[in-house]
Amino acid sequence: MDLLFDLPLVTARRERAMARAVPGTDFLLDVAARELAERLAVVERQFDEAVELHGGGGNAARLAMATGKIGHLTRYETSAVFGEAVSLAALEDVPLAEQSANLILSPLSLHLTNDTPGMLIRIRRALKPDGLLLAAIPGAGTLAELRDVLLAAEADILGGASPRVIPFADVRDIGGLLQRAGFALPVIDQENYTVRYDTLFHLMRDLKAMGMANPLIGRNNRPLTRAFFVRAAELYAERYSDPDGRIRATFSIVYASGWAPHESQQKPLKPGSARMRLADALKLDGTGEAK
């Protein structure tokens, strides 16, 4: 398996960002937490044992508990800096016994794992039969504007380019991963959010405060000059600004749900088991015309 992320660096930056929390910079976690809670609220069942895996400050856990659908919830994070009551687990660890949880929440952390397929398999095994995974995962399109201008600025200033923004999976990739991990009845959809900033420098300040600075193993570690960032800011303003001069940044979040298999769940019919031909149901003659 090729390693994409420097996980110790990811962990250190997330913990440092939490320790130095800047009010308002957890807005993406707030957005994801509200959406996950709304989806949980319409599920017509109770979940005795729930888990929040690497949810930062616990935004998703708090709103999920407020739905009244959960009996008991345990939060897992990498450090007590995320809350004194958290249990400790590394970013790629699912420290749960098999079939021990009814519900697992994963808000905005699965995109930072090197072995995402393995994580999903371990999550599915940790769920009791008919247990539910609700996940929010930054998807393709996230920070597309920033990726574009950083590549262009690096080409202009340095004559080449290196990865500056992490890759994000698209909806189909995530749906395929859920199916490969053995989840039943997967549901995947995507929401795009546009956030406006005064300049590129304000956007990058927010990303740093979120612990989202570049953690790629293949990143270029050569220090960048002020000229590079000035050029990137110019390109951003030229390509992605509104009439008032503020720039746009896209955050695309994929919301995914899947169930641990259970015999009570609805299953698709086997091929050839239908009792009526489609043509008969639509009352078509042999030419494809309606009778």
C-alpha contacts under 8 A as a table, 3 or more apart, distances in Angstrom:
res1	aa1	res2	aa2	distance
1	M	115	D	7.96
2	D	114	N	7.88
3	L	6	D	7.84
3	L	114	N	5.74
3	L	217	I	7.40
4	L	114	N	5.89
4	L	216	L	5.88
4	L	217	I	5.78
4	L	218	G	7.40
5	F	10	V	7.52
5	F	112	L	6.95
5	F	113	T	7.10
5	F	114	N	6.17
5	F	215	P	5.74
5	F	216	L	4.70
5	F	217	I	5.35
6	D	9	L	5.36
6	D	10	V	6.23
6	D	215	P	5.66
6	D	216	L	6.00
6	D	217	I	5.35
7	L	10	V	4.84
7	L	11	T	6.00
7	L	91	L	7.71
7	L	112	L	7.87
7	L	113	T	7.57
7	L	215	P	7.69
8	P	11	T	5.11
8	P	12	A	6.11
9	L	12	A	5.08
9	L	13	R	6.09
9	L	215	P	6.40
10	V	13	R	5.31
10	V	14	R	6.18
10	V	112	L	7.64
10	V	211	G	7.50
10	V	212	M	7.93
10	V	215	P	5.92
11	T	14	R	5.25
11	T	15	E	6.16
11	T	78	T	7.20
11	T	91	L	7.40
12	A	15	E	5.20
12	A	16	R	6.02
13	R	16	R	5.04
13	R	17	A	5.98
13	R	211	G	4.79
13	R	212	M	7.44
13	R	213	A	7.83
14	R	17	A	5.15
14	R	18	M	6.23
14	R	210	M	7.00
14	R	211	G	4.55
14	R	212	M	7.54
15	E	18	M	5.10
15	E	19	A	6.14
15	E	78	T	7.84
15	E	79	S	7.07
15	E	81	V	6.66
15	E	82	F	7.50
15	E	211	G	7.69
16	R	19	A	5.05
16	R	20	R	6.16
16	R	211	G	7.27
17	A	20	R	5.20
17	A	21	A	5.63
17	A	208	K	7.43
17	A	209	A	5.32
17	A	210	M	5.78
17	A	211	G	5.18
18	M	21	A	4.84
18	M	56	G	7.56
18	M	57	G	7.46
18	M	81	V	6.75
18	M	82	F	6.59
18	M	210	M	7.83
19	A	81	V	6.19
19	A	82	F	7.95
20	R	209	A	7.81
21	A	25	T	7.71
21	A	209	A	6.98
22	V	25	T	5.88
22	V	209	A	6.58
23	P	26	D	7.41
24	G	27	F	5.78
25	T	28	L	7.71
25	T	206	D	6.15
25	T	209	A	6.54
25	T	210	M	6.25
26	D	29	L	5.33
26	D	30	D	6.35
26	D	210	M	6.75
27	F	30	D	4.91
27	F	31	V	6.18
28	L	31	V	5.01
28	L	32	A	6.15
29	L	32	A	5.12
29	L	33	A	5.83
29	L	55	G	7.90
29	L	56	G	7.91
29	L	59	N	6.51
29	L	60	A	7.43
29	L	107	P	7.08
29	L	108	L	7.11
30	D	33	A	5.05
30	D	34	R	6.15
30	D	59	N	6.16
30	D	60	A	7.47
31	V	34	R	5.38
31	V	35	E	6.34
32	A	35	E	5.15
32	A	36	L	6.09
32	A	60	A	7.32
32	A	107	P	6.56
32	A	108	L	7.60
32	A	136	A	6.20
32	A	253	I	7.79
33	A	36	L	5.21
33	A	37	A	6.06
33	A	59	N	5.78
33	A	60	A	4.07
33	A	61	A	7.74
33	A	63	L	6.56
33	A	64	A	7.74
33	A	107	P	7.01
34	R	37	A	5.14
34	R	38	E	6.15
34	R	60	A	7.14
34	R	63	L	6.71
35	E	38	E	5.14
35	E	39	R	6.32
36	L	39	R	5.15
36	L	40	L	6.13
36	L	60	A	7.12
36	L	64	A	7.44
36	L	134	L	6.71
36	L	135	A	7.46
36	L	136	A	7.48
36	L	255	Y	7.86
37	A	40	L	4.98
37	A	41	A	6.05
37	A	60	A	7.08
37	A	63	L	5.79
37	A	64	A	4.87
37	A	67	T	6.87
38	E	41	A	5.12
38	E	42	V	6.84
39	R	42	V	5.70
39	R	43	V	7.01
40	L	43	V	5.42
40	L	64	A	7.11
40	L	67	T	7.51
40	L	69	K	7.57
41	A	44	E	7.85
41	A	67	T	5.68
41	A	69	K	6.97
45	R	69	K	7.05
46	Q	69	K	4.86
46	Q	70	I	6.01
46	Q	71	G	7.52
47	F	50	A	6.48
47	F	69	K	6.02
47	F	70	I	4.83
47	F	71	G	6.17
47	F	102	N	5.46
47	F	103	L	6.27
48	D	70	I	5.71
48	D	71	G	4.42
48	D	72	H	5.92
48	D	101	A	7.96
48	D	102	N	6.49
49	E	70	I	6.99
49	E	71	G	6.22
49	E	72	H	5.16
49	E	73	L	5.99
49	E	74	T	8.00
49	E	100	S	7.63
49	E	101	A	5.13
49	E	102	N	5.35
49	E	103	L	6.58
50	A	70	I	6.66
50	A	71	G	7.62
50	A	72	H	6.07
50	A	73	L	4.52
50	A	74	T	6.40
50	A	101	A	5.75
50	A	102	N	5.82
50	A	103	L	4.55
50	A	104	I	5.72
50	A	105	L	7.72
51	V	73	L	5.35
51	V	74	T	4.84
51	V	75	R	5.79
51	V	76	Y	7.46
51	V	101	A	6.99
51	V	103	L	6.26
51	V	104	I	4.75
51	V	105	L	6.09
52	E	55	G	6.20
52	E	58	G	7.80
52	E	60	A	7.54
52	E	61	A	6.13
52	E	73	L	7.28
52	E	74	T	6.32
52	E	75	R	4.76
52	E	76	Y	6.18
52	E	104	I	5.87
52	E	105	L	4.65
52	E	106	S	6.10
52	E	107	P	7.86
53	L	75	R	6.29
53	L	76	Y	5.14
53	L	77	E	6.73
53	L	94	V	7.85
53	L	104	I	7.11
53	L	105	L	6.09
53	L	106	S	5.21
53	L	107	P	7.43
54	H	75	R	7.49
54	H	76	Y	5.69
54	H	77	E	4.79
54	H	78	T	7.39
54	H	91	L	6.95
54	H	106	S	6.74
54	H	107	P	7.13
54	H	109	S	6.24
55	G	58	G	5.37
55	G	59	N	7.07
55	G	60	A	6.72
55	G	61	A	7.68
55	G	75	R	7.77
55	G	76	Y	7.76
55	G	77	E	7.19
55	G	106	S	6.57
55	G	107	P	5.28
55	G	108	L	6.96
55	G	109	S	7.10
56	G	59	N	7.45
56	G	77	E	7.17
56	G	82	F	6.10
57	G	82	F	5.38
57	G	83	G	7.04
58	G	61	A	5.11
58	G	62	R	6.25
58	G	75	R	7.47
58	G	82	F	7.69
59	N	62	R	5.41
59	N	63	L	6.45
60	A	63	L	5.37
60	A	64	A	5.91
60	A	105	L	7.58
60	A	107	P	6.80
61	A	64	A	5.15
61	A	65	M	6.12
61	A	73	L	7.50
61	A	75	R	7.44
61	A	105	L	7.82
62	R	65	M	5.28
62	R	66	A	6.34
63	L	66	A	4.98
63	L	67	T	6.75
64	A	67	T	5.47
64	A	68	G	7.69
64	A	69	K	7.55
64	A	70	I	7.43
65	M	68	G	5.82
65	M	69	K	6.85
65	M	70	I	5.82
65	M	73	L	7.70
66	A	69	K	7.92
67	T	70	I	7.54
68	G	71	G	7.82
70	I	73	L	7.01
74	T	86	V	7.24
74	T	87	S	7.41
75	R	85	A	7.65
75	R	86	V	5.12
75	R	87	S	6.15
76	Y	86	V	5.44
76	Y	87	S	4.78
76	Y	88	L	5.55
76	Y	89	A	5.94
77	E	80	A	7.46
77	E	82	F	6.77
77	E	86	V	6.24
77	E	87	S	6.36
77	E	88	L	5.21
77	E	89	A	5.53
77	E	90	A	7.09
77	E	91	L	7.55
78	T	82	F	7.92
78	T	88	L	5.25
78	T	89	A	5.14
78	T	90	A	5.25
78	T	91	L	6.68
79	S	82	F	6.10
79	S	83	G	7.95
79	S	86	V	7.76
79	S	88	L	6.07
79	S	89	A	7.95
80	A	83	G	5.17
80	A	84	E	5.19
80	A	85	A	7.44
80	A	86	V	6.26
80	A	87	S	7.88
80	A	88	L	7.45
81	V	84	E	7.05
82	F	86	V	7.10
83	G	86	V	5.64
89	A	93	D	5.82
89	A	94	V	7.22
89	A	95	P	6.68
90	A	93	D	5.08
91	L	109	S	7.90
91	L	113	T	6.93
92	E	113	T	6.08
92	E	114	N	7.84
92	E	115	D	7.35
92	E	119	M	6.57
93	D	119	M	7.48
94	V	119	M	7.21
94	V	122	R	6.38
94	V	123	I	6.61
94	V	126	A	7.95
96	L	100	S	6.73
96	L	101	A	7.97
96	L	126	A	5.81
97	A	100	S	5.54
97	A	126	A	5.86
98	E	125	R	5.34
98	E	126	A	4.28
98	E	127	L	6.78
98	E	128	K	7.55
99	Q	102	N	8.00
99	Q	125	R	6.11
99	Q	126	A	4.64
99	Q	127	L	4.57
99	Q	128	K	3.91
99	Q	129	P	6.97
100	S	126	A	5.65
100	S	127	L	5.88
100	S	128	K	5.78
101	A	104	I	6.98
101	A	126	A	6.15
101	A	127	L	4.82
101	A	128	K	5.67
101	A	131	G	6.97
102	N	127	L	5.67
102	N	128	K	5.55
102	N	130	D	7.53
102	N	131	G	4.38
102	N	132	L	6.25
103	L	127	L	6.89
103	L	131	G	5.61
103	L	132	L	4.80
103	L	133	L	5.86
103	L	134	L	7.68
104	I	123	I	7.58
104	I	127	L	7.54
104	I	132	L	6.42
104	I	133	L	4.90
104	I	134	L	6.34
105	L	133	L	6.09
105	L	134	L	5.02
105	L	135	A	5.79
106	S	109	S	6.64
106	S	110	L	7.10
106	S	133	L	7.67
106	S	134	L	6.32
106	S	135	A	4.50
106	S	136	A	6.29
107	P	110	L	7.84
107	P	135	A	5.62
107	P	136	A	4.85
107	P	137	I	6.89
108	L	111	H	7.00
108	L	135	A	7.52
108	L	136	A	5.33
108	L	137	I	5.04
108	L	138	P	6.47
109	S	112	L	5.65
109	S	113	T	7.51
109	S	137	I	6.93
110	L	113	T	5.66
110	L	116	T	6.43
110	L	119	M	7.94
110	L	137	I	6.34
111	H	116	T	7.40
111	H	137	I	6.15
111	H	138	P	6.64
111	H	168	F	7.04
111	H	169	A	7.93
113	T	116	T	5.52
113	T	119	M	8.00
115	D	118	G	5.29
115	D	119	M	6.23
116	T	119	M	4.93
116	T	120	L	6.26
117	P	120	L	5.25
117	P	121	I	6.32
117	P	177	L	6.08
117	P	180	R	7.80
117	P	181	A	6.72
118	G	121	I	5.05
118	G	122	R	6.20
118	G	181	A	7.81
119	M	122	R	5.15
119	M	123	I	6.12
120	L	123	I	4.97
120	L	124	R	6.10
120	L	177	L	7.62
120	L	178	L	6.92
120	L	181	A	5.85
121	I	124	R	5.14
121	I	125	R	6.25
121	I	181	A	4.68
121	I	182	G	7.17
122	R	125	R	5.10
122	R	126	A	6.19
123	I	126	A	5.07
123	I	127	L	6.51
123	I	133	L	7.84
124	R	127	L	5.32
124	R	133	L	7.78
124	R	181	A	7.00
124	R	182	G	7.10
124	R	183	F	6.73
124	R	259	W	7.89
124	R	260	A	5.90
125	R	128	K	7.66
125	R	260	A	7.77
127	L	130	D	7.70
127	L	131	G	5.15
127	L	132	L	7.11
127	L	260	A	6.20
128	K	131	G	5.04
128	K	260	A	6.75
129	P	259	W	7.91
129	P	260	A	5.18
129	P	261	P	5.67
129	P	262	H	5.16
130	D	259	W	5.63
130	D	260	A	4.92
130	D	261	P	5.70
130	D	262	H	5.18
130	D	265	Q	7.81
131	G	259	W	5.51
131	G	260	A	5.21
132	L	257	S	7.02
132	L	258	G	5.89
132	L	259	W	4.60
132	L	260	A	6.47
133	L	256	A	7.80
133	L	257	S	5.34
133	L	258	G	5.35
133	L	259	W	6.30
134	L	255	Y	7.47
134	L	256	A	5.94
134	L	257	S	4.67
134	L	258	G	7.08
135	A	255	Y	5.78
135	A	256	A	5.12
135	A	257	S	6.31
136	A	253	I	6.32
136	A	254	V	5.70
136	A	255	Y	4.66
136	A	256	A	6.39
137	I	253	I	5.53
137	I	254	V	5.07
137	I	255	Y	6.45
137	I	256	A	7.80
138	P	142	T	6.62
138	P	168	F	6.57
138	P	169	A	7.75
138	P	251	F	7.18
138	P	252	S	5.70
138	P	253	I	4.38
138	P	254	V	5.94
139	G	142	T	6.02
139	G	168	F	4.89
139	G	169	A	5.13
139	G	170	D	5.42
139	G	171	V	7.15
139	G	190	Q	7.83
139	G	251	F	7.99
139	G	252	S	5.33
139	G	253	I	5.35
139	G	254	V	5.60
140	A	167	P	7.48
140	A	168	F	4.73
140	A	169	A	5.29
140	A	170	D	4.83
140	A	171	V	7.82
140	A	252	S	6.68
141	G	144	A	5.15
141	G	168	F	7.50
141	G	250	T	6.85
141	G	251	F	6.96
141	G	252	S	5.87
142	T	168	F	7.16
142	T	250	T	5.40
142	T	251	F	4.35
142	T	252	S	4.91
142	T	253	I	7.80
143	L	146	L	5.23
143	L	147	R	6.24
143	L	165	V	7.61
143	L	249	A	5.97
143	L	250	T	5.32
143	L	251	F	6.08
144	A	147	R	5.11
144	A	148	D	6.20
144	A	249	A	7.73
144	A	250	T	6.77
145	E	148	D	5.16
145	E	149	V	6.39
145	E	236	Y	7.31
145	E	240	Y	7.07
145	E	248	R	7.80
145	E	249	A	6.41
145	E	250	T	7.28
146	L	149	V	5.37
146	L	150	L	6.06
146	L	165	V	7.65
146	L	236	Y	7.41
146	L	249	A	7.40
147	R	150	L	5.39
147	R	151	L	6.20
147	R	164	R	6.75
147	R	165	V	5.67
148	D	151	L	5.42
148	D	152	A	6.23
149	V	152	A	4.97
149	V	153	A	5.89
149	V	232	A	5.48
149	V	233	A	7.88
149	V	235	L	5.88
149	V	236	Y	5.92
150	L	153	A	5.09
150	L	154	E	6.03
150	L	164	R	6.93
150	L	232	A	5.79
151	L	154	E	5.23
151	L	155	A	6.19
151	L	161	A	5.65
151	L	162	S	7.32
151	L	163	P	7.91
151	L	164	R	7.60
152	A	155	A	5.12
152	A	156	D	6.20
152	A	161	A	7.90
152	A	232	A	7.52
152	A	235	L	7.98
153	A	156	D	5.02
153	A	157	I	6.00
153	A	228	F	6.25
153	A	229	F	7.77
153	A	231	R	5.81
153	A	232	A	5.13
153	A	235	L	7.53
154	E	157	I	5.18
154	E	158	L	5.28
154	E	159	G	6.56
154	E	160	G	6.04
154	E	161	A	5.48
154	E	162	S	7.96
154	E	228	F	6.86
155	A	158	L	5.55
155	A	159	G	4.38
155	A	160	G	4.55
155	A	161	A	5.67
156	D	159	G	5.73
156	D	160	G	7.79
157	I	227	A	7.85
157	I	228	F	6.30
158	L	161	A	7.67
162	S	218	G	7.87
162	S	219	R	6.39
162	S	220	N	6.23
163	P	166	I	7.17
163	P	216	L	7.55
163	P	218	G	7.01
163	P	219	R	5.66
163	P	220	N	7.52
164	R	214	N	6.10
164	R	216	L	7.93
164	R	219	R	6.63
165	V	214	N	6.18
166	I	214	N	6.90
166	I	215	P	7.69
166	I	216	L	6.72
169	A	173	D	6.00
169	A	174	I	6.62
170	D	173	D	5.38
170	D	174	I	6.46
170	D	254	V	7.95
171	V	174	I	5.30
171	V	175	G	6.19
171	V	188	I	6.71
171	V	189	D	6.85
171	V	190	Q	7.01
171	V	254	V	6.60
172	R	175	G	5.06
172	R	176	G	6.09
173	D	176	G	5.12
173	D	177	L	6.24
174	I	177	L	5.04
174	I	178	L	6.32
174	I	188	I	7.76
174	I	256	A	7.83
175	G	178	L	5.24
175	G	179	Q	6.42
175	G	186	P	6.99
175	G	187	V	7.64
175	G	188	I	6.30
175	G	256	A	7.73
176	G	179	Q	5.16
176	G	180	R	6.13
177	L	180	R	5.04
177	L	181	A	6.10
178	L	181	A	5.12
178	L	182	G	6.55
178	L	183	F	5.59
178	L	186	P	6.86
178	L	258	G	7.10
179	Q	182	G	5.22
179	Q	183	F	5.43
179	Q	184	A	7.14
179	Q	186	P	7.28
180	R	183	F	7.56
182	G	260	A	7.38
182	G	261	P	7.62
183	F	186	P	6.50
183	F	258	G	5.29
183	F	259	W	5.34
183	F	260	A	5.39
183	F	261	P	6.48
184	A	258	G	5.76
184	A	259	W	5.02
184	A	260	A	6.08
184	A	261	P	5.49
185	L	258	G	5.78
185	L	259	W	6.27
186	P	256	A	7.16
186	P	257	S	5.57
186	P	258	G	4.33
186	P	259	W	7.04
187	V	256	A	5.77
187	V	257	S	5.28
187	V	258	G	6.51
188	I	254	V	6.90
188	I	255	Y	5.78
188	I	256	A	4.59
188	I	257	S	6.63
189	D	254	V	5.71
189	D	255	Y	5.48
189	D	256	A	6.74
190	Q	252	S	6.86
190	Q	253	I	5.66
190	Q	254	V	4.29
190	Q	255	Y	6.00
191	E	252	S	5.76
191	E	253	I	5.44
191	E	254	V	6.49
191	E	255	Y	7.89
192	N	250	T	6.80
192	N	251	F	5.88
192	N	252	S	4.32
192	N	253	I	6.38
193	Y	250	T	5.77
193	Y	251	F	5.14
193	Y	252	S	6.08
193	Y	253	I	7.99
194	T	248	R	6.33
194	T	249	A	5.64
194	T	250	T	4.68
194	T	251	F	6.32
195	V	248	R	5.82
195	V	249	A	5.22
195	V	250	T	6.41
195	V	251	F	7.63
196	R	246	R	6.23
196	R	247	I	5.49
196	R	248	R	4.63
196	R	249	A	6.14
197	Y	200	L	7.23
197	Y	202	H	6.19
197	Y	203	L	6.10
197	Y	246	R	5.59
197	Y	247	I	5.34
197	Y	248	R	6.53
197	Y	249	A	7.64
198	D	202	H	6.40
198	D	245	G	7.37
198	D	246	R	4.77
198	D	247	I	6.25
199	T	202	H	5.39
199	T	203	L	6.70
199	T	233	A	6.84
199	T	237	A	7.52
199	T	246	R	6.61
199	T	247	I	6.25
200	L	203	L	5.12
200	L	204	M	6.24
200	L	232	A	7.68
200	L	233	A	5.26
200	L	236	Y	6.88
200	L	247	I	7.47
201	F	204	M	5.14
201	F	205	R	6.10
201	F	233	A	7.41
202	H	205	R	5.07
202	H	206	D	6.39
203	L	206	D	5.21
203	L	207	L	6.35
203	L	249	A	7.88
204	M	207	L	4.96
204	M	208	K	6.16
205	R	208	K	5.22
205	R	209	A	6.24
206	D	209	A	4.97
206	D	210	M	6.22
207	L	210	M	5.04
207	L	211	G	6.37
207	L	212	M	5.08
207	L	213	A	6.12
208	K	211	G	5.03
208	K	212	M	5.56
208	K	213	A	5.32
209	A	212	M	7.48
212	M	215	P	7.69
214	N	219	R	7.42
215	P	219	R	7.51
216	L	219	R	5.28
224	L	228	F	6.40
224	L	229	F	7.79
225	T	228	F	5.36
225	T	229	F	6.99
226	R	229	F	5.30
226	R	230	V	6.11
227	A	230	V	5.07
227	A	231	R	6.10
228	F	231	R	5.25
228	F	232	A	6.22
229	F	232	A	4.91
229	F	233	A	6.02
230	V	233	A	5.09
230	V	234	E	6.22
231	R	234	E	5.04
231	R	235	L	6.24
232	A	235	L	5.11
232	A	236	Y	6.09
233	A	236	Y	5.04
233	A	237	A	6.17
234	E	237	A	5.21
234	E	238	E	6.18
235	L	238	E	5.02
235	L	239	R	6.06
236	Y	239	R	5.32
236	Y	240	Y	5.50
236	Y	241	S	7.07
236	Y	247	I	7.05
237	A	240	Y	5.68
237	A	241	S	5.07
237	A	245	G	7.23
237	A	246	R	7.64
237	A	247	I	6.19
238	E	241	S	6.51
240	Y	247	I	5.56
240	Y	248	R	5.85
241	S	244	D	7.76
241	S	245	G	5.54
241	S	246	R	5.33
241	S	247	I	4.07
241	S	248	R	6.12
242	D	245	G	5.35
242	D	246	R	5.61
242	D	247	I	6.21
242	D	248	R	7.47
243	P	246	R	7.56
261	P	265	Q	7.29
262	H	265	Q	5.72
269	L	273	S	6.48
269	L	274	A	7.50
270	K	273	S	5.57
271	P	274	A	7.56
274	A	277	R	7.24
276	M	280	D	6.68
276	M	281	A	6.83
277	R	280	D	5.21
277	R	281	A	6.40
278	L	281	A	5.03
278	L	282	L	6.22
279	A	282	L	5.17
279	A	283	K	5.79
279	A	284	L	5.17
279	A	285	D	7.52
280	D	283	K	4.72
280	D	284	L	6.33
281	A	284	L	7.97
282	L	290	A	7.34
283	K	290	A	5.85
283	K	291	K	5.76
284	L	287	T	7.56
284	L	288	G	5.48
284	L	289	E	5.36
284	L	290	A	4.37
284	L	291	K	5.45
285	D	288	G	5.62
285	D	289	E	5.62
285	D	290	A	6.15
285	D	291	K	5.73
286	G	289	E	7.39
